Structures are given as structure tokens and as C-alpha cells.
Amino acid sequence: MVNQQSNHKWYILTLVVLTNMFVVAMPAMGMSVLAKEISQDLSLNLVQVGVVWGVGSLPAILTSLLGGVIGDKIGPKRVLIAATLFAGLLGAARGLAVDFVSMTLIVILLGALIPFVAMSGIKTAGQWFPSHQLGLANGLISMGMAFGFLIGSLLSATTFSPLLGGWRNVLIVYGLLGALFSIPWYFSRVNSNEAKTSAAALSMRKAVGHIVGLKYIWLLGLTLFGVSGAVQGILGYLPLYLRGIGWQPVHADGALSAFHTISMLFVLPIALWSDWLGSRKCLLLFATLMVALGSGLLSFASGGLVWTAVLLAGFVRDAFMAIFMTMVIETEGVGPAYAGTALGLTMAISGIGNVLAPPLGNSLASLWPGAPFVFWSGLTLFGMVCLLMVRKANPNPIPLILENVPEQG
């Protein structure tokens, strides 16, 4: 039984990784590199492109918390079955948009569902993997996300669009593939910890009230507000910026691909290092500083220095998310029982940054093309200041909901 449980947790982790790749990462990054085609077809200006890129995070401000709370209450498997199906179908619907308004509405609806997928996947890993393997598990999840970002940025515009007949068909195919993941989730097995957590769970109101009262969760949320908002802005603007200063499309998309490639290569070593080092905060501070420096360098870099800036910011991006998610779960007063709600609150706060950062940054391009990167670098430094105020996480938090529930063998 123990061996079966151990083997199945790796199957579940693989399913989480693939779900994030095909439902979240590839469709999202496809929008970035297809922005030129989309803007020409739908007659969008630069600010409207920024709105379309960032507006999906607007409903996530609410649904990130809701998705986490519901996952804590009824179990992540049920959430994943429904969320992957409808997120996939809405992702495909983007290919049917006819103007700025229709595209924006579809992206908003899709953005409302994506947190249900992301929060439930992370919570599932937290239920199946013990603390000493949690950094590894979240590292693999982030690596899968990075690989999806890489494929989406590398192939969506240069390969898939010509092959499938344009950006509309690319988004439709991505969406339908994502919807199919509801099938393996339907047939997956529930962890005994999930059943135990759901049975002993407090009401949604009490769970939210408990997490809202944790000061360090708010500070971690503001950290992610700065870092995630900055990265969201950079990823959406970089291909357009490089095309605007004369780069060939294949090279402009290649820079974005390089960002995700180096991120994918470094995420697992850095995540494992965080398990070994025992100080996730120090690594998060280092990662935040690298993003700030890379973004600042992009504001004036040219030629080969652009690649240096991209790699500097990129190699820590997904490692940051892997360590951040683990640190939230390990924060005192959270644990596996409250993981979904705590992650949901931090993601909700970061969603505000993801909404505001792209259009605000893009609007500064009228000053000079590199000005948005200065804004995003400053936003990252704000996140770093918030992180400095977070006390070291408890590596073995007590899941308060389950404190009176006996362990099962």
C-alpha cells in the first residue's frame, strides 16, 4: 500500500506539471508572441495590447482566493476536473474574438478560471508530498510551467501559426488540448490526506478569517504583487519592444524563449538548494534582486547586452515561484490544511499587480522605449522591501485545522 501510494504521488505530480503546461503556460505565452498578429487583425494599439495581456489577472484578484478556499473545502480533485475543462474551452474561444471588446471579455472569463487550476495543483502537491520533498515537488511544477512558457514563446508565432493557419487556430488548438486534461483528473485517485482535510475542514468564512489575520501572508502577497507584476509586464512588452528597435521577429521571440529556457534549467537546482539550505527567504531575496537588475538593464541595453539582461532576470523567475509557494505553505499558521486559502490570498494580491503593471508600464513607452523596464524594476524592488519584513517561515508548520485529527497509517 505504501509503495502504491508513493508511486501514485509521482503520477499525480506529473499530471499537475502537464496540466500547468497545457492549460496555463503555453496558451498564456502564446498570446504574448502572437500579439503582433492579434493587434493587426483586431486593430489594437499598444495600450490595448497591454490591457488584453494584463486584464486576465483582474478577476483573479477574487477567484484566486475563492479557488484556494474551495479547494481547501471540497478537495482539489473536484476543482481540477471542472476548471481544466472550462478553462480549456474559454482558451479556445479567444480564437473566435472579433475585436478588442470581445477579446477582453473572453480573457477576463478565462482569467477567472486559471487560478482554480493553479491553486488546486499546488495544493495537490502539498497533500501528496512531505515537507522535505515539497521544494522538489514545487520545483518540478515550476519547471513544467517554464517549459510550457518556452514552447509557447518559441513556437506559437514562428511555427504553429504558419502551420495551423494563423493565431486563431493556434489558440483554439491550445484550448482544446487543455480541456482534455479534465479526463485524467476525473480518473485520478484521492489522497487520504485530502479526504481527511475535507472532512475536518472549517467553514470557508473561518478559513479566510484565519489566513487574513496572518501578517506575513499579507507581506508575502505584496512581495508577489511587485515581482509578478513586473514579470508580467516584461513578458508582454519585450517582444514588441525588440521588434520596435529593429530586431527581426524570430530574434525578438528568441529573447523571450531564452528567458524561459534559462528559467527552466535553473528552477530545479535552486528549488532543491532551498530544501538543502533551509533558508528560502535568502534565496527569494536573491531572486528578486536579479529580476530588478535584469529589468533595469533592459531599459538601456542594446545588442548582446539585451541577452545578458534577459538571462539575468530569467534564470530565477520560475525558481522564485517554486520557493515562494513552498514558503507560503510553510509559514506558521498555514500548513497543508490552509495551503489553498493562503496561496489564494497571495495570488489575489499579486493579481492586482498583474493587472496594473502591463498597461502602466506600456504607457511610459511614450517617454522612451526603455522606460517601462525602469518602472517594472522599481516595482520589483518594492516587493523586495516587503520580503525583507517577513520573518523566517516555520519549516514544520502545524496545520491548525487538523491538529485534533489523528494521523492515519
C-alpha positions, 0 to 999 in steps of 0.5 A, a space after each residue: 500500500 505504501 509503495 502504491 501510494 508513493 508511486 501514485 504521488 509521482 503520477 499525480 505530480 506529473 499530471 499537475 506539471 502537464 496540466 500547468 503546461 497545457 492549460 496555463 503556460 503555453 496558451 498564456 505565452 502564446 498570446 504574448 508572441 502572437 500579439 503582433 498578429 492579434 493587434 493587426 487583425 483586431 486593430 489594437 494599439 499598444 495600450 490595448 495590447 497591454 490591457 488584453 495581456 494584463 486584464 486576465 489577472 483582474 478577476 483573479 484578484 477574487 477567484 484566486 482566493 475563492 479557488 484556494 478556499 474551495 479547494 481547501 473545502 471540497 478537495 482539489 480533485 473536484 476543482 481540477 476536473 471542472 476548471 481544466 475543462 472550462 478553462 480549456 474551452 474559454 482558451 479556445 474561444 479567444 480564437 473566435 474574438 472579433 475585436 478588442 471588446 470581445 477579446 477582453 471579455 473572453 480573457 477576463 472569463 478565462 482569467 477567472 478560471 486559471 487560478 482554480 487550476 493553479 491553486 488546486 495543483 499546488 495544493 495537490 502537491 502539498 497533500 501528496 508530498 512531505 515537507 522535505 520533498 515539497 521544494 522538489 515537488 514545487 520545483 518540478 511544477 515550476 519547471 513544467 510551467 517554464 517549459 510550457 512558457 518556452 514552447 509557447 514563446 518559441 513556437 506559437 508565432 514562428 511555427 504553429 501559426 504558419 502551420 495551423 493557419 494563423 493565431 486563431 487556430 493556434 489558440 483554439 488548438 491550445 484550448 482544446 488540448 487543455 480541456 482534455 486534461 479534465 479526463 485524467 483528473 476525473 480518473 485520478 485517485 484521492 489522497 487520504 490526506 485530502 479526504 481527511 482535510 475535507 472532512 475536518 475542514 472549517 467553514 470557508 468564512 473561518 478559513 479566510 478569517 484565519 489566513 487574513 489575520 496572518 501578517 506575513 501572508 499579507 507581506 508575502 502577497 505584496 512581495 508577489 504583487 511587485 515581482 509578478 507584476 513586473 514579470 508580467 509586464 516584461 513578458 508582454 512588452 519585450 517582444 514588441 519592444 525588440 521588434 520596435 528597435 529593429 530586431 527581426 521577429 524570430 530574434 525578438 521571440 528568441 529573447 523571450 524563449 531564452 528567458 524561459 529556457 534559462 528559467 527552466 534549467 535553473 528552477 530545479 537546482 535552486 528549488 532543491 538548494 532551498 530544501 538543502 539550505 533551509 533558508 528560502 527567504 535568502 534565496 527569494 531575496 536573491 531572486 528578486 534582486 536579479 529580476 530588478 537588475 535584469 529589468 533595469 538593464 533592459 531599459 538601456 541595453 542594446 545588442 548582446 547586452 539585451 541577452 545578458 539582461 534577459 538571462 539575468 532576470 530569467 534564470 530565477 523567475 520560475 525558481 522564485 515561484 517554486 520557493 515562494 509557494 513552498 514558503 507560503 505553505 510553510 509559514 506558521 499558521 498555514 500548513 497543508 490544511 490552509 495551503 489553498 486559502 493562503 496561496 489564494 490570498 497571495 495570488 489575489 494580491 499579486 493579481 492586482 499587480 498583474 493587472 496594473 503593471 502591463 498597461 502602466 508600464 506600456 504607457 511610459 513607452 511614450 517617454 522612451 522605449 526603455 522606460 517601462 523596464 525602469 518602472 517594472 524594476 522599481 516595482 520589483 524592488 518594492 516587493 523586495 522591501 516587503 520580503 525583507 519584513 517577513 520573518 523566517 517561515 516555520 519549516 514544520 508548520 502545524 496545520 491548525 485545522 487538523 491538529 485534533 485529527 489523528 494521523 492515519 497509517 
